[in-house]
C-alpha cells in the first residue's frame, strides 16, 4: 500500500537503500540550484523545519531482480533486512544531499563524533555498507547500467567498484556531479568542525521530504513521464530514453533480447551524452541533436510546432505500436544505433578541430560555422555518417559554404530559404531514396542540387538560381542611403576575415588574428574606418577637399575604407591622420600602426596616402577577391564594380 508522509533524511534512510533507475536522466543541477540549496541550509532558523519537496519511490521486490546480473552485488542487503527502492522523482535533491554528506564527512576522522554518532556510522547509513572483505554495497546510487554509476562510485564517493579498472565515461551529467562535489568542498573549506556539524544536523534532521511510496501495481515508467513537469524539465532526449526502455519491456520477444536491448539503449545514451558534453567549452544541446537526427532519419514537417517530439513520443515510439506489433525489436535497435553513430558526426560538425579529418575538411567546416551553418546540419550529419571519401566531403562543404554566402549574405534572401528542401535532401540521402533524376541519392547528386539552386540555369533569361547580385547591389545602396553602408552589411565580418586569410596565404605566413578573438571583441574594436568617422584632423580636410560632405559619408562606410584590426586601438588614435595610423611611436617608445598589424592593415599601410581614390582602389581589389573566392562575375549581371563603391551610386 502506498505510503505518504513527511520524513527527514535520517528517517528516510532507516533500513533502506535506493537506486536511480537506468531510464532516469543523470544529475542536472548547476550553480543556481546549488546556491538555492545552500541558502536554504544557511537561513534555516534553529526552531524551524524546511520542506524540501516530494520524494517519490517505488519498492523493489527481491524476487523481481534476483536473477539480474546487475543486482548480484546488492542481494545481501535484502538478506540483512534492508528494503530497496527506485527513486522516481526527487533524485536531483537527494543526489545533492548525498554529495553534501560525503564531502562534509571527509572533514572528520573515522571514529570522530558528529551529531552523537561516529563518521563511520553515518557512512554506513547514507553512503555504503560493508561486511567482511566480500560484501560491499552502496546505500544510494545509480543502477549498474546507468552511465553515471561508475563515476558516482569512484569520483564522488571515492570508492572502488567491481569495474574500477575502467575509467568512467565523462558526460554532461558527470560534469555536473563533479561541479557539485567541488562546490561543497569549497563551501566547507571556510568552516570549522562546529559549523560543519551544525549544517549536517540541519540537513539530516530538519530538511523534510514528502516521502511518497507509490503502489507496486503502478508502472514506474509512466509515473516518471507524468511527473517530469516538476523541477528542471526533462529534455525530449531524456524522455526518449525512458520511453525506449519502457517499450523494451513490452516487446513480444525473449527475455534475453529484452535485457540486451535495454543494455544497448543505455550504452547508446552513454555515448550520446559523452559526445554532447565532450567539449566542456562548447556543450551541445540535447534536443537540438534529437531534432536534427529526426530530420535526417525520418522526415521534416514544419506544419506543427515541436513536430519532431510529437512524432517520436506520440506517433512512433508508443506502447500501442509496440503491443500491436507495429513497432518491432529491430526498428528500435536500428534507431538507437543510428543515434549513437550520428552523435559522433554531430560532435564533429561543431568541434571539427578535435576530429581526425584532414586539414581541408577542418578548415571548411570551421568556415561554415563562422558564416552560419543554416539548414545544413542534418545533411552534414548524414554525409559524415556515410561518406568515406574526404575529397567528396570537401566538395559538399565548399558548395554549402558558397550557397550560404551567395544566397544569404549577398542576395539577402530570407533566413529560411530552401530549409525544407535541404531537410528533404538529408532524409533522402540517409535513407538511400531515389533522387529526382531517377538514381539513388548520393553525395554527387546532393552537391549538384546545391549548386543548381545557387546558380540556376546558364540562360540568364530563364534564371532560376537563388544568387542574385542585383539584390546585393540594391541592398548596399539602401544601406548607403541610410548612412550605414558596408559597415552595417551582415556579411562584413565573415568577408573581412576571409580576405584576411587570403592575404595571409599570399604572404605565406602565420595567422595574426583568430576568428575567436575577432568575434569576441566589439565590432568597433575589430573593424576600423581608415578615413575616420570623426575626421577633425586638418590632414583629412585636405585629402577630401574636393569631395562633398554627403559623398564623404558614402566613402566613410565604403568597403575599401574598412579594415580588420589585429588588436583594439584607442578610439582617440582612430581619428588621427593616415600617416600617423600607418606608423607612430607610442608613449612607451614602441612603434605602432597598420604597418605591423593584421595582413589587411599591412596592405593598407602600402598606400602612400588615403583619399577617395585609394578607398575605391582598395575596394575594387576586395571585390575582385570576392568574385574569385565565391565564383561569380559582376559583368554577368551588368554591374560595374565601381558602382558598388562610388558615391554616385546612391539613389534616393
C-alpha positions in Angstrom: 0.0 0.0 0.0 1.3 3.5 -0.8 2.9 5.5 1.9 2.9 9.3 2.1 4.4 11.2 5.0 6.9 13.9 5.9 10.3 12.5 6.8 13.9 13.6 7.5 16.8 12.0 5.7 17.6 10.2 8.9 14.2 8.6 8.8 14.2 8.0 5.1 17.5 6.1 5.2 16.4 3.9 8.1 16.9 0.3 6.8 16.6 1.3 3.2 18.7 1.6 0.2 18.0 3.5 -3.1 18.7 3.2 -6.8 18.2 5.7 -9.5 16.9 3.5 -12.4 18.6 3.4 -15.7 15.8 5.1 -17.6 16.2 8.3 -15.4 18.3 11.2 -16.6 21.5 12.0 -14.8 22.4 14.7 -12.4 21.3 18.1 -13.9 21.7 20.6 -11.1 24.1 23.5 -11.7 25.2 26.5 -9.7 21.8 28.2 -9.4 20.1 25.2 -7.9 23.1 24.5 -5.6 23.1 28.1 -4.4 19.4 27.8 -3.5 20.1 24.5 -1.7 22.9 26.1 0.3 20.9 29.3 1.1 18.1 27.1 2.4 20.5 25.4 4.8 22.2 28.6 5.9 19.0 30.5 6.5 17.2 27.7 8.4 16.3 29.0 11.9 17.0 26.9 14.9 13.4 26.0 15.8 12.2 25.6 12.2 11.9 22.8 9.6 12.5 23.1 5.9 10.1 21.5 3.4 12.4 20.1 0.7 9.9 18.7 -1.7 8.4 15.4 -2.9 10.5 12.2 -2.9 8.6 9.6 -4.9 9.9 6.0 -4.7 8.7 2.5 -5.8 9.5 -0.6 -3.8 11.9 -3.2 -5.4 10.9 -6.8 -4.7 13.9 -9.1 -4.4 12.0 -11.7 -6.5 11.9 -9.3 -9.4 15.6 -8.6 -9.6 17.3 -11.7 -8.0 18.2 -13.2 -11.4 19.6 -9.9 -12.9 23.3 -9.7 -13.1 23.4 -6.0 -12.3 21.8 -6.7 -8.9 24.1 -9.6 -7.8 26.4 -7.5 -5.6 23.4 -6.0 -3.7 21.3 -9.1 -2.9 22.9 -9.5 0.5 21.3 -6.2 1.6 17.9 -7.8 1.3 19.2 -10.7 3.5 20.4 -8.1 6.0 16.8 -6.8 6.2 17.1 -3.6 4.2 14.3 -2.5 1.8 15.2 -1.4 -1.7 13.5 1.4 -3.6 13.7 3.0 -7.1 13.7 6.8 -7.0 11.0 8.0 -9.4 11.0 11.7 -8.6 13.3 13.8 -6.4 16.6 12.3 -7.4 18.3 15.7 -8.0 17.6 16.9 -4.4 18.6 13.5 -2.9 21.8 13.2 -5.0 22.8 16.7 -3.9 22.2 15.8 -0.2 24.4 12.7 -0.6 27.2 14.6 -2.2 26.9 17.2 0.6 27.1 14.5 3.3 30.1 12.8 1.6 32.1 16.0 1.2 31.2 17.1 4.8 32.1 13.8 6.4 35.5 13.9 4.7 36.5 16.7 7.2 36.1 14.2 10.1 38.2 11.2 11.2 36.9 7.7 11.0 35.8 7.4 14.7 35.3 11.1 15.3 31.9 12.0 16.7 29.4 14.1 14.8 25.8 14.5 15.9 26.2 11.9 18.6 27.5 9.2 16.3 30.7 8.3 14.5 31.7 9.2 11.0 31.8 5.5 10.1 28.2 5.0 11.4 26.9 7.9 9.2 28.8 6.5 6.2 27.1 3.1 6.8 23.7 4.9 6.9 23.9 7.2 3.9 26.8 6.1 1.7 27.9 2.5 1.7 27.7 -0.6 3.9 30.3 -3.4 4.2 30.6 -6.9 5.8 34.0 -8.5 5.7 36.0 -8.4 2.5 33.4 -9.8 0.1 30.3 -7.8 0.8 30.1 -4.1 0.0 27.2 -2.1 -1.4 26.2 1.5 -1.9 23.2 2.8 0.1 22.4 5.4 -2.6 23.5 5.3 -6.2 22.6 4.6 -9.8 21.6 1.3 -11.3 24.5 -0.5 -12.8 23.6 0.2 -16.4 23.2 3.9 -15.8 26.1 5.9 -17.4 26.7 7.8 -14.2 27.0 4.7 -12.0 30.8 4.2 -12.1 31.6 7.9 -12.0 29.4 8.4 -8.9 31.0 5.5 -7.0 34.6 6.3 -7.8 34.8 10.0 -8.3 32.1 11.2 -6.0 32.1 8.6 -3.2 35.8 7.9 -3.6 35.3 4.1 -3.6 36.5 1.2 -5.7 33.9 -0.8 -7.6 33.9 -4.1 -9.4 34.9 -2.4 -12.6 37.1 0.3 -11.2 39.9 -0.5 -13.6 37.9 1.1 -16.3 38.0 4.9 -16.5 34.4 6.2 -16.1 33.0 7.9 -19.2 32.6 11.7 -19.0 29.2 13.1 -19.9 27.3 16.4 -19.2 25.8 14.7 -16.2 29.1 13.5 -14.7 30.4 17.1 -15.2 27.5 18.3 -13.1 28.3 15.7 -10.4 31.9 16.9 -10.3 30.8 20.5 -10.1 28.6 19.8 -7.1 31.4 18.0 -5.3 33.8 20.9 -5.9 31.1 23.4 -4.9 30.5 21.9 -1.5 34.2 21.3 -0.9 34.9 25.0 -1.4 32.0 26.0 0.9 33.2 23.7 3.7 36.8 24.8 3.5 35.9 28.1 5.2 34.1 26.5 8.1 35.3 24.9 11.4 34.0 21.5 12.6 31.4 23.0 14.9 29.9 24.8 12.0 30.1 21.7 9.8 28.3 19.7 12.4 25.5 22.2 12.6 25.0 22.1 8.9 25.0 18.3 9.0 22.3 18.3 11.7 20.1 20.7 9.7 20.3 18.6 6.6 19.7 15.1 8.0 17.2 16.1 10.8 15.4 19.3 9.7 15.2 19.1 5.9 11.9 17.3 5.5 10.8 15.4 2.4 7.3 14.4 1.5 8.2 10.7 1.2 5.7 9.1 -1.2 5.8 5.4 -1.9 3.7 4.5 -5.0 1.7 1.3 -5.3 3.6 -1.6 -6.7 0.8 -2.0 -9.3 1.6 1.4 -10.8 4.0 1.5 -13.8 7.1 3.5 -12.8 7.9 4.4 -16.5 4.5 6.1 -16.9 4.7 7.6 -13.5 8.2 9.1 -14.3 6.9 10.7 -17.6 3.8 12.0 -15.8 5.9 13.7 -13.1 8.6 15.2 -15.3 7.0 18.6 -15.4 8.2 19.4 -11.9 11.6 20.9 -11.1 14.1 21.2 -14.0 12.1 19.9 -17.0 13.3 16.8 -18.8 14.6 17.2 -22.3 13.0 15.3 -25.1 16.1 13.2 -25.4 15.8 12.2 -21.8 12.2 11.4 -22.3 13.1 9.3 -25.3 15.5 7.1 -23.2 12.8 6.4 -20.6 10.3 5.7 -23.3 12.5 3.3 -25.2 13.5 1.3 -22.1 9.8 1.1 -21.2 9.0 -0.2 -24.7 11.7 -2.8 -24.4 9.7 -4.4 -21.5 6.6 -4.6 -23.7 8.2 -6.3 -26.7 7.0 -9.8 -27.5 10.5 -11.3 -27.6 12.6 -13.5 -25.4 13.7 -12.0 -22.0 17.3 -12.2 -23.1 16.6 -10.0 -26.1 14.8 -7.5 -23.9 17.7 -7.3 -21.5 20.1 -7.0 -24.4 18.1 -4.1 -25.9 17.9 -2.4 -22.6 21.7 -2.5 -22.2 22.1 -1.3 -25.8 19.8 1.7 -25.1 21.9 2.6 -22.0 25.1 2.2 -24.0 23.8 4.4 -26.8 22.7 7.1 -24.3 26.1 6.8 -22.6 27.7 7.5 -26.0 25.3 10.3 -26.8 26.0 12.2 -23.5 29.7 11.6 -23.8 29.8 13.4 -27.1 27.3 16.1 -26.3 29.5 17.1 -23.4 32.9 16.1 -24.8 34.0 19.7 -25.3 33.3 21.5 -22.0 33.7 24.9 -23.7 31.0 24.0 -26.2 28.4 21.6 -24.8 25.8 20.6 -27.4 22.1 20.8 -26.7 20.2 17.5 -26.2 17.1 18.4 -28.1 18.8 20.2 -31.0 20.6 16.9 -31.7 17.5 14.8 -31.4 15.6 17.3 -33.7 18.2 17.3 -36.4 18.6 13.5 -36.2 14.8 13.2 -36.7 15.0 15.3 -39.8 17.7 13.1 -41.2 16.3 9.7 -40.0 12.6 10.3 -40.7 11.2 13.5 -42.3 10.8 17.2 -41.7 7.3 18.6 -41.0 7.1 22.3 -40.4 3.3 22.3 -40.1 3.4 21.8 -36.3 5.5 23.3 -33.6 7.5 20.6 -31.8 6.5 18.2 -34.6 9.6 16.0 -34.0 8.8 15.4 -30.4 5.1 14.7 -31.2 6.1 12.2 -33.9 8.7 10.4 -31.8 6.8 10.2 -28.5 3.2 10.2 -29.6 3.1 8.6 -33.0 6.1 6.3 -33.5 7.6 5.0 -30.2 4.4 4.3 -28.3 3.2 1.4 -26.2 0.2 0.9 -28.5 2.5 0.4 -31.5 4.7 -1.9 -29.5 1.9 -4.1 -28.2 0.1 -4.5 -31.6 3.4 -5.3 -33.4 3.7 -2.1 -35.5 7.0 -1.3 -33.7 9.4 -4.2 -33.6 12.7 -5.0 -31.8 14.7 -4.4 -35.0 13.3 -0.9 -35.6 14.1 0.2 -32.0 17.6 -1.3 -32.3 18.3 0.4 -35.7 17.1 3.8 -34.3 19.3 3.7 -31.2 22.3 2.5 -33.2 21.8 5.4 -35.6 21.7 7.9 -32.7 24.9 6.5 -31.3 26.7 6.8 -34.6 25.2 10.1 -35.5 26.2 11.9 -32.3 29.8 11.4 -33.2 29.2 13.1 -36.5 27.2 15.8 -34.8 30.1 16.5 -32.5 32.5 16.8 -35.4 30.2 19.3 -37.2 30.6 21.7 -34.2 34.0 20.6 -32.9 35.9 19.6 -36.1 39.2 20.6 -34.6 39.2 17.5 -32.4 38.5 15.1 -35.3 40.8 13.0 -37.4 39.7 14.6 -40.7 42.2 16.2 -42.9 43.1 19.9 -42.6 41.0 20.9 -45.6 37.8 19.3 -44.1 38.5 21.0 -40.8 39.1 24.4 -42.4 35.8 24.3 -44.4 33.7 23.1 -41.6 35.0 26.0 -39.5 34.2 28.4 -42.3 30.6 27.1 -42.4 30.3 27.6 -38.6 31.7 31.1 -38.8 29.4 32.1 -41.7 26.3 30.4 -40.2 25.5 26.8 -40.9 21.8 27.4 -41.5 19.8 24.3 -42.5 22.8 22.1 -43.4 23.4 20.2 -40.1 21.1 17.2 -40.9 22.6 16.9 -44.3 26.2 17.2 -43.0 25.4 14.6 -40.3 24.3 12.2 -42.9 27.3 12.9 -45.0 29.7 12.4 -42.1 28.0 9.2 -41.2 28.2 7.7 -44.7 30.9 9.3 -46.8 34.4 7.9 -46.5 35.8 9.8 -49.5 37.1 13.1 -47.9 37.5 14.7 -51.3 33.8 14.4 -51.9 33.0 15.6 -48.4 35.1 18.7 -49.1 33.2 19.4 -52.3 29.9 19.2 -50.3 31.3 21.6 -47.7 32.5 24.1 -50.3 29.2 24.0 -52.1 27.3 24.6 -48.8 29.5 27.5 -47.8 29.2 29.1 -51.2 25.4 28.7 -51.0 25.3 30.3 -47.6 27.4 33.3 -48.6 25.9 34.0 -52.0 22.2 33.3 -51.1 22.1 34.9 -47.6 25.0 37.4 -47.3 25.0 38.8 -50.9 21.5 38.1 -52.2 19.9 38.8 -48.8 17.3 36.0 -49.0 15.1 35.2 -46.1 16.9 33.0 -43.5 14.6 30.0 -44.0 15.0 29.9 -47.8 15.2 26.3 -49.0 15.3 24.9 -45.5 12.6 22.3 -46.2 14.4 21.3 -49.4 17.7 20.8 -47.7 16.0 18.8 -44.9 14.4 16.5 -47.5 17.8 16.0 -49.2 19.2 14.9 -45.8 16.5 12.3 -45.4 16.7 11.1 -49.0 20.5 10.8 -48.8 20.4 9.0 -45.4 17.7 6.6 -46.5 19.1 5.9 -50.0 15.9 7.1 -51.6 15.5 7.7 -55.3 16.7 11.2 -56.4 14.6 13.3 -58.7 16.9 12.2 -61.6 16.0 8.5 -61.1 19.1 7.3 -59.3 19.7 6.6 -55.6 20.6 9.8 -53.9 24.4 10.0 -53.3 26.7 12.8 -52.4 27.4 13.8 -56.0 23.7 14.3 -56.7 23.4 16.4 -53.4 26.4 18.6 -54.5 24.8 19.1 -58.0 21.5 20.0 -56.5 23.0 22.6 -54.1 25.0 24.2 -57.0 21.9 24.3 -59.3 19.8 26.0 -56.6 22.7 28.5 -56.1 23.4 29.4 -59.7 20.3 28.2 -61.6 20.4 27.7 -65.4 23.0 29.2 -67.7 20.4 31.0 -69.6 20.1 34.4 -67.9 16.6 35.0 -69.4 15.4 31.9 -67.6 17.4 32.3 -64.5 16.1 30.3 -61.5 19.1 30.5 -59.1 18.9 32.0 -55.7 22.0 34.0 -56.1 21.2 37.5 -57.4 23.9 40.2 -57.4 21.3 42.9 -58.2 19.7 42.2 -54.8 23.1 42.8 -53.2 23.6 46.0 -55.2 20.2 47.3 -54.1 20.9 46.3 -50.5 24.2 48.2 -50.4 22.6 51.3 -52.0 19.8 51.2 -49.4 22.4 50.9 -46.6 24.4 53.8 -48.0 21.2 55.9 -48.3 20.7 55.3 -44.6 24.3 56.4 -43.9 25.3 52.9 -42.9 26.9 51.3 -46.0 29.0 48.2 -45.8 29.7 48.8 -42.1 26.1 47.5 -41.5 26.2 44.7 -44.0 25.6 41.4 -42.2 28.3 39.6 -44.2 31.0 42.1 -43.4 32.8 40.2 -40.5 32.9 37.0 -42.4 34.1 38.6 -45.6 36.8 40.7 -43.9 38.1 37.6 -42.1 38.2 35.6 -45.4 40.0 38.5 -47.0 42.5 38.4 -44.1 43.0 34.7 -44.7 43.6 35.3 -48.4 46.2 38.0 -47.7 47.8 35.7 -45.1 48.1 32.9 -47.7 49.6 35.4 -50.2 52.2 36.3 -47.6 52.8 32.6 -46.9 52.9 33.5 -43.2 51.4 32.7 -39.8 47.9 33.7 -38.5 47.8 37.2 -37.0 44.2 37.1 -35.7 41.9 34.2 -34.9 38.2 34.1 -35.5 37.6 33.5 -31.8 39.4 36.7 -30.9 37.9 38.6 -33.8 34.3 37.8 -32.7 35.0 38.1 -29.0 35.6 41.8 -29.3 33.0 44.5 -30.1 32.6 45.5 -33.7 34.0 48.9 -33.2 37.2 47.3 -31.7 37.7 45.0 -34.6 36.8 46.9 -37.7 38.2 50.4 -38.2 37.2 53.2 -40.6 40.6 54.3 -42.1 39.1 57.6 -43.1 37.6 58.2 -39.6 34.0 58.9 -38.6 35.2 62.0 -36.8 37.6 63.4 -39.3 38.7 66.6 -37.4 42.4 66.4 -38.3 43.3 69.1 -40.9 45.1 66.5 -43.0 41.8 64.7 -43.7 40.2 68.0 -44.8 43.0 68.5 -47.3 42.7 64.9 -48.6 38.9 65.2 -49.1 38.7 68.9 -50.0 37.2 68.1 -53.4 34.6 65.7 -52.0 31.2 66.8 -51.0 30.0 66.1 -47.4 27.3 63.7 -48.5 29.8 61.8 -50.6 32.3 61.7 -47.7 29.7 59.8 -45.7 29.3 57.3 -48.5 33.1 56.8 -48.7 33.3 56.5 -44.9 31.3 53.3 -45.0 32.5 52.0 -48.4 34.1 48.6 -48.4 37.7 49.8 -49.1 37.7 52.1 -46.1 37.1 49.3 -43.6 40.0 47.3 -42.2 40.1 44.3 -39.9 42.3 45.1 -36.8 44.6 42.6 -35.2 44.1 44.3 -31.8 41.9 47.0 -30.5 43.1 50.6 -30.7 42.4 53.6 -28.6 39.4 55.4 -30.0 41.3 58.7 -30.0 44.0 57.2 -32.2 41.5 56.1 -34.8 40.7 59.8 -35.6 44.4 60.6 -36.3 45.7 61.3 -39.8 46.7 58.5 -42.2 50.4 58.7 -41.8 50.0 58.5 -38.0 47.8 55.5 -38.4 50.3 53.8 -40.6 53.2 54.2 -38.2 53.8 56.1 -35.0 55.7 55.8 -31.7 53.6 55.3 -28.6 54.3 56.7 -25.1 56.5 53.7 -24.2 58.7 54.3 -27.2 57.4 51.4 -29.2 56.3 51.8 -32.8 52.7 51.0 -33.6 50.3 51.3 -36.5 49.0 49.5 -39.6 52.5 48.5 -40.7 52.7 45.7 -38.1 49.1 44.8 -37.6 46.9 42.3 -39.4 47.6 41.4 -43.1 44.7 43.7 -44.0 46.3 46.6 -42.1 49.7 45.9 -43.7 48.0 46.1 -47.1 46.5 49.5 -46.2 50.0 50.7 -45.0 51.3 50.1 -48.5 49.4 53.1 -49.7 51.2 56.5 -49.6 48.1 58.5 -48.9 44.4 57.9 -48.2 42.0 59.8 -50.4 38.8 58.8 -52.2 40.9 57.3 -55.0 42.6 54.9 -52.5 39.3 53.9 -51.0 37.9 53.0 -54.4 41.2 51.2 -55.4 41.3 49.0 -52.3 37.5 48.4 -52.5 37.9 47.2 -56.1 40.7 44.8 -55.0 38.4 43.4 -52.3 35.5 42.9 -54.8 37.9 41.2 -57.2 38.8 38.8 -54.4 35.0 38.3 -53.7 34.4 37.4 -57.3 37.3 34.9 -57.4 36.6 33.4 -53.9 32.9 32.8 -54.5 32.9 32.2 -58.2 30.9 34.8 -59.9 31.4 37.8 -62.3 29.8 41.2 -61.8 29.8 41.7 -65.6 27.4 38.8 -66.0 24.9 40.9 -64.0 25.7 44.1 -66.0 27.1 45.6 -62.8 30.3 47.7 -62.7 32.2 47.1 -59.5 32.8 50.8 -59.0 29.0 51.3 -58.9 29.1 49.3 -55.6 31.8 51.6 -54.2 31.3 55.1 -55.7 29.2 57.9 -54.2 27.3 58.4 -57.4 25.6 55.0 -56.9 23.4 56.5 -54.2 19.8 56.6 -55.4 17.3 58.4 -53.3 
